[in-house]
Amino acid sequence: MGQVANPKGGLRLENVSKTFSGRRVLADADLDVAAGTIHALVGANGSGKSTLIKILAGYHDPDSGARGWVSGEPIDLGSHAAATAAGVRFVHQDLGLLADMSVAENLTLDEESGASWWVANRADANRARALLRDYDLELDANETVSELGAAERTMLAVVRAIRDGLDNLGLLVLDEPTGTLSNQETGQLFELLRALRGRGASVLFVTHRLEEVFEIADRVTVLRDGHKVLDAPTAEIDEEQLVETIVGRPLEDFYPDPPPVNREVLLEVKDLTGPNVESVSFLVHGGEILGLAGLTGSGRESIIPLLAGVAPWSAGELQIAGRRYTRLNPHTAIEAGLGYVPADRKGLGSIAEMTVRENLTLPRLPARSSRWLSLREERKESVPWLEQLAVQPNAPEALFATLSGGNQQRVILARWLRVGSRAFVLDEPTQGVDVAGKADIYEALVAAARAGACVVMASTDADELMATCDRVLVFRSGRLCADLSGDGLTAHAISHHEHRG
C-alpha cells in the first residue's frame, strides 16, 4: 500500500481522479494535510477542488486507484459514512443550519437526548453553553439562528462540526466559509481556526481570496485543470507566484492592455448630489476606464447607484452621449444607453434560474426593429454576443447559475453591449470572483472599452484600479478629492487621499 504519512493525525490522499461522461475533471491529485496545520486549497472555478471535496465527503465516488488515510488509518473514499467514522467534518457554503431553531437545538439536534428530538431540553441548553464557552463564543444558546449575524452563523457551524471533541476529529474541512463575511467577521473566524490549530486540529480551508491564504494557512495546494500544480508552505511563496500558478500564465498577462482613449465625451456628470454624495462633477471619454476609490462611507459606494438611476438624486445633471438628464430611473438609464452592473451580481444583476440566453436579452430592448424577440431570434442573436465576449461555454440554453463568476460577468456585459450601451457603470465588478474569473472580467471590460464605450467601476481594491483604469477618482466625505492618472496613479496616492484630512 505504500508509506502512510501523518500517522498521528491529518489527511493524505493519493491518485484521486474523477471522470464525468468521458471528461476527466480531476487527474491523479494528491493532497497531504499535516496534523495541527491549516492547509489552503485554491484554484479557479473548474479546477477540480470542489470535486475533490465532494469525493472526500462521499458525494462522488472516485475513479479506481484512489487511496486515502485519515490519522494514518485507511478511509473508503466516496463514502459519507466512512468519512464521518474517520472524524472528517465539513462546513459547507450553505452551513446547513436550521434557521428557525435555536443555537442550542442546532448544536444538539443529532445527539441522543431525553427530550423530544425537535426541542432541546435544559440539559441540552447547558451542554450548548459549555461548548460555546469552550471556544470563547459569546452566543445566546436560546437565540434563534435566523437572528444571528453572518459571522456568528459561520462560527456556530464550525463548533457544531467539532462538537464531538478534538480527540475524535481527524480533519475539519471548510468550503469557502468567508464568502459572506466582512473583514472583521473573517478575523473572528480566523481566531477560532487558530485556536483549533493550537489544540492539534487539522484544517482544510478552501477559498478564492488569496490574501486569506497568506493570513491563515501554513501550506497551500493549487489545482488547475484537474491537476495539482503547486504544494508549498505559504512562507516560501508570494501572491504573485500564487496568481501565476492559478491562472497558468505570467502576471503581466493578467491585466490586458487598455485601448486608447478617444476625444468623445460619453458621460458627463455635473454637480451630482444624493445620499452620501455632494456636488460631484467629472467627465468620461469613449474607450476610457475610470475607477472610483474611497473608504466605506466616503461616497464611493454611492456614485454607481446614482448614475444607474437606482438611488434618488437631490440635484445635478447627467449627459450620456450628448443627451441631458436632470432625473433618472433604471428605465430611462437603459434607454439613455447606460449599462449597470451592481455589486450583488447574483441577487440584483441576474436571475440565476434563467438561461444564459434569457439573462443576456433580459432588458428586452430590441437590437433591430421589432419590440420583442422570438425564442428563435433570441437564440440566434445570443451566440455572436457570447462569442464576442468569449463566454465559456458558449451555450445559450445553459443555466446562468452554472457559469463561473467571470463568465457570468461577461454575459452581463454582453447584455449591455447588445442593447447599444455607451456607458458601463459597475460596482465592485470582481467581488466574490476567483482569480481566474477576475482575469476574464478585466478582458471583458477592455473589450467593452475597445468597442467605443466608456467604463466606470467602483472598487475597494487599489491594485485592481491601478492595473485596469486610465484614471482613478478618490472620494472622501461625500466629495471628489483627487483625480489620479499616469505616474500619479499609485496605491500610496490612493490611500493618502482616502485618509487625508
N, C-alpha and C positions, 0 to 999 in steps of 0.2 A: 504493500500500500504506500510505501514511501515514508519519509520522515514527516512527523506531525509537529508543526510549530505551536507555540503558545500552550504548553501542557497545563498551565495553571490558570488559564483564562483567555479571553479574546476569541477571535474568529479567523479561520483560514478557509478560503475557497480556492479550488484548483480546476482548471479546464472547463469552466462553466460556459456553455453555449446554448443558444436558443434559436430555433428556426420557425418562422411562421409562413405557411403557404409557399414554401420553397425559398423564402428570403431569410438569410441569416442576419439577425439583428444583434446577436451577441456571439463573439467568437473567442473561445478558449481564454476567457477572462479569469485572472487570478486576483485575489484580494486577501490581504493579511492585516487584521486589526489587532494590535498588541494589547495585552491586558493593561488596564489602568491608563488608557490613552483615549484621546478624541481624534478620530480619523475622518477627514472630509472626503466625500465622493462627489466629483463635479464632472460636468460635460454638457455639451449643447443638447437641446431637445433632439431626441432620436439617437443619442449616443449609446444608449443601452443601459443607462444607470437605473431607470425605472424598471426595466425588465429584470435586471439583476436583483433588485429589492423584492420584486414580486416572486421570483424564484425562491428567495430566502424565506419569504412569508408564506410560501405554499400555495400561492395563487396560480403560478405556472409550474409545469414540470420542465426541468432542463433536458437538453439533448443528452444522449448517452455519453458516459465518460466523465461527467461532472462529479466532483467529490467535495465534501465539506466537513469541518470539525468545529465544534464549539467547546471551549475549555479543554481541548485535547481529545474530546470524545467525538466519534463519527456521528454525523447527522444526515438523515434522509432528506435531501434537498427536494423541494416540491411538495412537502408535507407540512401543513399548518400545525398539525398535532405534534410532529417531531420537533418543529421549531419551538413550540411552546414548552414541550417537555425539556428541551435543552436549555431553556432560560432565555430565549431570544424574545425581546419585547419591542413593540412597534408603536410609534406615534405618527400616524398618517396625517396628510394635509387637512383632512376633514375633522381630525381629532377624535371623532367617534363618541363624543359626549352626548348625554341626553339632556337637552336644553331645559325641559320642563321639570327636571328633578333637581334635588339639592346637591351641594358639594358632597355631603356625606353619602347620599344614595349612590352617586356616581363612583365613589371610592369603594363602596362595599357591596355593590349590586351583585357581583358574581361570587361573593363569598357565602359560605354556609352561615345562616343566621336563624335565630329563633323567631324572628319577626317574619311577617309575610314578605314574599320576595320583592314586592314592589315598594315597600316602605321600610326605611332603615329605622331600627328602634334606638333606644337611648344608648345601649352598648355600642351599636354601630357608629353613632354620632361621636361617642367618646373615643373610639378607635380612630375615626377620621381625624379628630382634633389632634390626637397624639401623633399621627402620621404627618400632618401638616406642620406641627411644631418641630418634628424631627428634621424637616427640611427647611425650617425657618420661613414658612409661608404664612402670611397673615391673611388667611381666608376664613370667612364665617362658614362653618360646616353646615349651617341651616340655610344659607343663601342659595337661591335658585341659580343654576348655571347661566341661564339667559340674562341674568343681571350682572354677570362678571364682565370685566374688560377682556380684550383680546389676549393680553399677556397672561392674565390670571387663568383664562381657559387653557392656554397652552401649557402652563406650568402644572395645572391640575391634571391634564392628560399625561404629562411626564410622571407625576407622582403616582397616578393610578397604574401606569405601566410598570413601575418598580415597587409597588406596594408589598410584594412578596418578600422584599428584602434583598440586599446585595449578595447574600450568601448563595442564593439560588439563581442570581442573574448572570447570564453569560454575556449578553450584549443588549444594549439599548439602541434602536435604530430610529432616527428622526428624519422624516422626509419633508424637506422644505418647511421647517417649523416657524421661520421668521417672516413668511410671505405677507402676513397682515399686521406685523408688529412695527411700532415706531423704533427709533434708535434706542430710546430709553427703555422700552419694553424688551427689546432684544438684549440689552445689557442685563436686565433682570434674569432673563432665561439663561444667559451665559454664566451668571453667578451660580445658578443651580447646577448647570452641567459641570462646572469646575469643582463644585462640592462633590458631585458624584465621582468624578475622576479621582479626587482626593481619597475617596473611600475604596478605590480599587476597581470601579466600574469601567467597562469598555463602551465607547460611544461611537456609532457610525452616523455621521452628520451629512445629510445630502442638502446642498444649497447651490444656488446660482449667483449668490452675492459673494464675489471674490474677496472683498475686504473682510468678510466674516471668516474666510478660510485662514487668513493670517492672524486674526484676532483670537480664534478659539481652538484651532486644530493643531495637533502635534505633527500630523502627517497628512498628505493628500494623495489621492489616486484620481487620475483623469482618464475617462473613457472617451474615445472618438470613433464614430462609425462602428461601434460594437467591439472595438479593441482597446485593451489597456495600453496607453501610450506614455504614462508617467506614474511613478510611485516614488515619492521623495519626502523627506522631512521638510516642513514649511520653512524652517530656518535656513535651508540651503537653496531656496529659490526666491524669486521676486514676482510681483504681479505681472510684469511684462512677459516674463517667461511663461507664466501660467496662462495668460491670454493667448499667446502664440501657440501653446500646446493644445489648448481647447479648440481654437478655430483652424489650426493647421496651416497657418501662413504667417509671414513676418508682420510685426505690429505696424510697420509703416504702410502696409496694405489694408489695415483695418479700417482706416478712415479714408474714403475716396476723395480725390481732388475735387473741390467745388468748381462749378462752371464760372465763367467771367460774369461780373455784374454789368447789366446794361443801364442806360440812362433813363429808361422809362420808370416813372414813379407809379407803382401799382397800388400802394397802400399809404395813405396819409392820415395821421391821427393828429387832431387839433384839440387841445385843452380838454381831453377826456377826463371826466370826473365821475366817480361811482364809489361803491363800497371799497374802502381802504385805498382809494386812488384819487389824487387831486391834480388837475391841470397838467396832464401828461400829453406831450406832443412829440412825434417822431415820423420819419419817412422811411419807406422800404422800397427798394428798386427791384425791377424784374431780374430774376436769376440770383437774387441775394438771399442768404440765410442769416437771419437776425436772431440773436439769443437774448433772453431775458433772465437776469440773475437777481438775487436778493435773498435775505434771510426770511424765514417764515414770519408773516405779518408785515413785510416791507411793502406789499402791493404787487410783488412779482407774481404771486399766485392768483391775483385778481384780474390782471390785464387780459389774459386769454378768454375767460368767460365774458368779459365786457365786449371784446372785439367780436365774439361769436354771437352776441345778442342774447345770451342766456342769463346775463346779470343786468340789472337796470342801470341806465345812465342818469346822472344828475345834470350833467351839462357836457358840451363838447360836440364835435362832429367827426365824421369819418368819410374819407373819399377812397373808393375802390375802383381802380381803372378809370378814374376821372369822374365817376358818379358820386354825388354828395349825399350823405345821410346824416340827419340830426337825431334820429332814433333808429333802433334796430331791434329786431327779434329774430329767432332762429330761421323763420321762413324767409324774411327779407334778406337776411345774411346769405342764405343759399342762393337766392335769386341774384344777389349782387356779385356772386362769384367767389364767395368765401367758404372754404372747407375747414371744418372744425374737428379736431381730434382731441377729446377730453382725456384727462389723466386716467379716469376709470374707463379704460377702453372696453372692457368686457361688460360693465354694467350700463354705461351711457353711450358708448360709441358703436355698439353692435348688438345683434341678437344671436346668442350662441347656438340656439336650437335651429336657426335657419341655415340654409346652404350658403356657400361662398357666393354663388350667383345672386341670391336674394339680398345678401348684405351689400354686394357691390352695387346693385341697382336700387338700393333702399330709398334714396331721395326721390325716386320716381320722376325725375326731371328728364324730358326726352333728349336723347342725343341727336335725334334727327327731327322729323316734323310731327310725328304722332305724339299725342299726350301720354299714352300708355304703351308699354311694350308687351307684346305677347310672350308666352313662355318660350316659344321657338326663337323669337328675336332676342330675348334676354340671354339665352344660351349662346347664340351666335355672337352676340356683342361682348359677352364676358371674356371669351377666350383671348382675343388680342390684347385686352387690358391686363389680363393675368400674365400674358407673355411679356408685355412691355415692362411690368414691374417685377418680372421673374419670380412670380409666386410659385412655391413648390408645396404640394403638387398642383399642376395646372388642371384642376378638376372642379369645374363649376358646381357640380352636384354634391361635392363633399360637404360635410357639416363644418360650419365655421369653427366650432369648438375643437375640432380635431387638428387644426393648424397650429403650428408653433406661434409664439408671441410675435416674432419678427414677421412671419408670413401673414398673420392677422393684420398687423400694421400696414403691410404692403397692400392688402385688399382694401383697407380703409382709404389709403392714399389713392389707389386706383379708382375708387368710387368718386372721389372729388375731381380727379383728372378727367374722368369720363363725362362729368356734367359741365366741364369747362371752367372749373375754379381757377382763379388767377392768384388768389392768396390763400395760403395754408396757415392756420394757427393751431399749434399743438402744445398741450400742457403735459410735461413730463413724458415725452414720447417713448422713452425706453424703460419706464418704470415697470418693475416686475418681469423684465425680459432677460433671458440668459445672454451670455456674452456673444455667442454666435448670432443670436437674434438681433442684438444691437447692431452688429455689422450689417445685417440685412436692412434694418431701418435707416441707417446712415446712407446706404446706397439708394434707398427709395426716396429719401429727402433730396439727395443730389439729383436724382432722375427728375423729380418734380421741378427743381430749380433749372435744370438743363432744358426742360420743356418751356421755360419762359416765365414760370410762376415765381412768386416770392414766398418765403417761408419764415414764419415767426415761431420760435419754440422757447418755452419757459422750462428751465431745468435747474435742479439743485446740484448738478454735477459739473463743477467748474472745468474739469478735464474734457468732458464731453463738449461743452460750449466752446472751449478754445480750439478743439480739433475740428469742429464741424461748421462753425459760424464765421462769417465775414466780419461781423461786428457783434458786440455784446452791450446791451443797456443794463445798468445796475440800478436797482431801486432801493430806497431807504425811506421809511416813514411816509409811504404813500406817494413819493415823488421820484422822478428820474434824477439821479445824482451823478451819473457818469455814462459816457458813450465811448467805449473802448474798441480799438481796431489796430491792425498792424502790429508793430513792435510793442505797443502799449497794452495789447491784449494778453495778459498773463494771469495765472492763478493768484499771484500776490496782489496784483492790481484789483482783481475782482473782490478778494477778501478785504483789502484795505478800504474800498469804497462801501462795502456792505456793513462794515463795523465802525467807520469813521463817524465822529460826532456823537 
